[in-house]
Amino acid sequence: MKNFDNFFLPVNNLGEAKEYYQKLGLSVKFDFSDKGMLAFKVGDQEPAIILKDTTKFPNTKPTIWFVVDDVRSEYEKLKEKGIAFLSEPFEIYTGMAAEFDDPFGNRLGITDYSKQKTNKKV
């Protein structure tokens, strides 16, 4: 695990949530409300708070993602150590991701920026 990536929080009303988080002084990083996600910047940090609409993502719970070099290889290493993932690695806008719950009910995930690496090489 190289660094924090994003922090996901479930909400049942993105419009109200947007107003609330803006009252906290946070600005929108990206708005994919039509897809059920809204992200807020926290200072100058890359990690964001991403609100997920529970009407589109009913199994959402607070989640922390960590950056890794390669999700697929990290996924295999962690599976060998007994980590039970919720799914196979899946594609996201910036690369790949995979999520798992720890034994205490907390959701964690790993992600990479493989799409950005590919774009930089072109």
Kinemage of the C-alpha trace (Angstrom):
@kinemage 1
@onewidth
@group {chain A} dominant
@subgroup {mainchain}
@vectorlist {calphas} color= white
{ca met a 1} P 0.000 0.000 0.000
{ca lys a 2} L 1.609 3.196 -1.193
{ca asn a 3} L -0.801 5.891 -0.050
{ca phe a 4} L -4.421 6.727 0.626
{ca asp a 5} L -6.512 7.108 -2.494
{ca asn a 6} L -10.111 8.059 -1.717
{ca phe a 7} L -12.594 7.902 1.125
{ca phe a 8} L -16.111 6.804 0.140
{ca leu a 9} L -19.199 7.705 2.172
{ca pro a 10} L -22.779 6.572 1.511
{ca val a 11} L -25.526 9.198 1.204
{ca asn a 12} L -29.185 8.892 0.309
{ca asn a 13} L -29.541 12.349 -1.279
{ca leu a 14} L -26.644 13.725 -3.358
{ca gly a 15} L -28.225 17.192 -3.656
{ca glu a 16} L -28.532 17.655 0.102
{ca ala a 17} L -25.119 16.077 0.647
{ca lys a 18} L -23.524 18.479 -1.856
{ca glu a 19} L -24.949 21.471 0.027
{ca tyr a 20} L -23.795 20.079 3.371
{ca tyr a 21} L -20.215 19.328 2.311
{ca gln a 22} L -19.922 22.713 0.615
{ca lys a 23} L -20.988 24.324 3.921
{ca leu a 24} L -17.935 22.587 5.423
{ca gly a 25} L -15.811 24.590 2.999
{ca leu a 26} L -15.024 21.727 0.638
{ca ser a 27} L -15.118 22.276 -3.114
{ca val a 28} L -16.281 19.814 -5.729
{ca lys a 29} L -13.486 17.800 -7.349
{ca phe a 30} L -15.797 16.023 -9.796
{ca asp a 31} L -19.541 15.653 -10.129
{ca phe a 32} L -20.798 12.386 -11.596
{ca ser a 33} L -24.194 12.700 -9.917
{ca asp a 34} L -25.811 11.028 -12.913
{ca lys a 35} L -23.665 7.968 -12.117
{ca gly a 36} L -24.272 8.270 -8.363
{ca met a 37} L -20.962 9.809 -7.248
{ca leu a 38} L -19.812 13.243 -6.152
{ca ala a 39} L -16.254 13.985 -5.007
{ca phe a 40} L -14.879 16.765 -2.805
{ca lys a 41} L -11.315 18.052 -2.584
{ca val a 42} L -9.664 18.145 0.818
{ca gly a 43} L -7.023 20.870 0.718
{ca asp a 44} L -4.310 20.228 -1.842
{ca gln a 45} L -4.373 16.472 -1.306
{ca glu a 46} L -5.041 14.041 -4.161
{ca pro a 47} L -7.332 11.783 -2.055
{ca ala a 48} L -10.922 12.963 -2.086
{ca ile a 49} L -14.112 12.319 -0.169
{ca ile a 50} L -16.426 10.602 -2.640
{ca leu a 51} L -20.109 10.453 -1.797
{ca lys a 52} L -21.930 7.443 -3.240
{ca asp a 53} L -25.682 7.526 -3.755
{ca thr a 54} L -27.219 4.563 -1.947
{ca thr a 55} L -30.108 4.484 -4.415
{ca lys a 56} L -27.566 3.519 -7.116
{ca phe a 57} L -25.111 1.677 -4.844
{ca pro a 58} L -27.311 0.015 -2.198
{ca asn a 59} L -24.476 -1.985 -0.584
{ca thr a 60} L -22.225 1.032 -0.098
{ca lys a 61} L -20.605 1.575 3.249
{ca pro a 62} L -17.794 3.858 4.391
{ca thr a 63} L -14.710 2.719 2.481
{ca ile a 64} L -11.027 3.605 2.313
{ca trp a 65} L -9.053 2.860 -0.849
{ca phe a 66} L -5.271 2.561 -1.000
{ca val a 67} L -3.026 3.115 -4.016
{ca val a 68} L -0.954 0.154 -5.213
{ca asp a 69} L 1.294 -0.229 -8.250
{ca asp a 70} L -0.799 -2.949 -9.881
{ca val a 71} L -4.213 -4.045 -8.621
{ca arg a 72} L -4.175 -7.429 -10.322
{ca ser a 73} L -0.839 -8.499 -8.828
{ca glu a 74} L -1.696 -7.075 -5.383
{ca tyr a 75} L -5.076 -8.821 -5.571
{ca glu a 76} L -3.341 -12.170 -6.163
{ca lys a 77} L -0.815 -11.594 -3.335
{ca leu a 78} L -3.554 -10.659 -0.868
{ca lys a 79} L -5.784 -13.587 -1.929
{ca glu a 80} L -2.856 -15.935 -1.203
{ca lys a 81} L -2.738 -14.431 2.308
{ca gly a 82} L -6.421 -15.218 2.868
{ca ile a 83} L -8.028 -11.869 2.006
{ca ala a 84} L -11.544 -12.481 0.662
{ca phe a 85} L -12.391 -9.898 -1.980
{ca leu a 86} L -15.951 -8.838 -2.766
{ca ser a 87} L -15.303 -9.282 -6.508
{ca glu a 88} L -12.603 -9.722 -9.093
{ca pro a 89} L -10.652 -6.522 -9.894
{ca phe a 90} L -12.824 -4.112 -11.869
{ca glu a 91} L -12.152 -1.225 -14.203
{ca ile a 92} L -12.635 2.371 -13.063
{ca tyr a 93} L -11.979 5.707 -14.771
{ca thr a 94} L -8.291 5.867 -13.732
{ca gly a 95} L -7.345 2.181 -13.725
{ca met a 96} L -8.362 -0.900 -11.763
{ca ala a 97} L -9.806 -1.464 -8.279
{ca ala a 98} L -10.894 -4.245 -5.922
{ca glu a 99} L -12.650 -4.121 -2.552
{ca phe a 100} L -12.778 -6.329 0.525
{ca asp a 101} L -14.160 -6.203 4.052
{ca asp a 102} L -11.868 -6.671 7.019
{ca pro a 103} L -12.975 -9.108 9.761
{ca phe a 104} L -14.495 -6.183 11.683
{ca gly a 105} L -16.916 -5.018 8.967
{ca asn a 106} L -14.821 -2.164 7.574
{ca arg a 107} L -14.612 -1.879 3.812
{ca leu a 108} L -11.205 -1.343 2.216
{ca gly a 109} L -10.021 -1.300 -1.360
{ca ile a 110} L -7.006 -1.124 -3.591
{ca thr a 111} L -6.655 0.897 -6.777
{ca asp a 112} L -4.034 1.729 -9.332
{ca tyr a 113} L -3.624 4.454 -11.919
{ca ser a 114} L -2.822 2.106 -14.780
{ca lys a 115} L -4.905 4.068 -17.308
{ca gln a 116} L -2.940 7.221 -16.551
{ca lys a 117} L 0.369 5.332 -16.945
{ca thr a 118} L -0.817 4.093 -20.334
{ca asn a 119} L -1.874 7.587 -21.399
{ca lys a 120} L 1.485 9.086 -20.330
{ca lys a 121} L 3.426 6.617 -22.484
{ca val a 122} L 1.571 7.650 -25.653
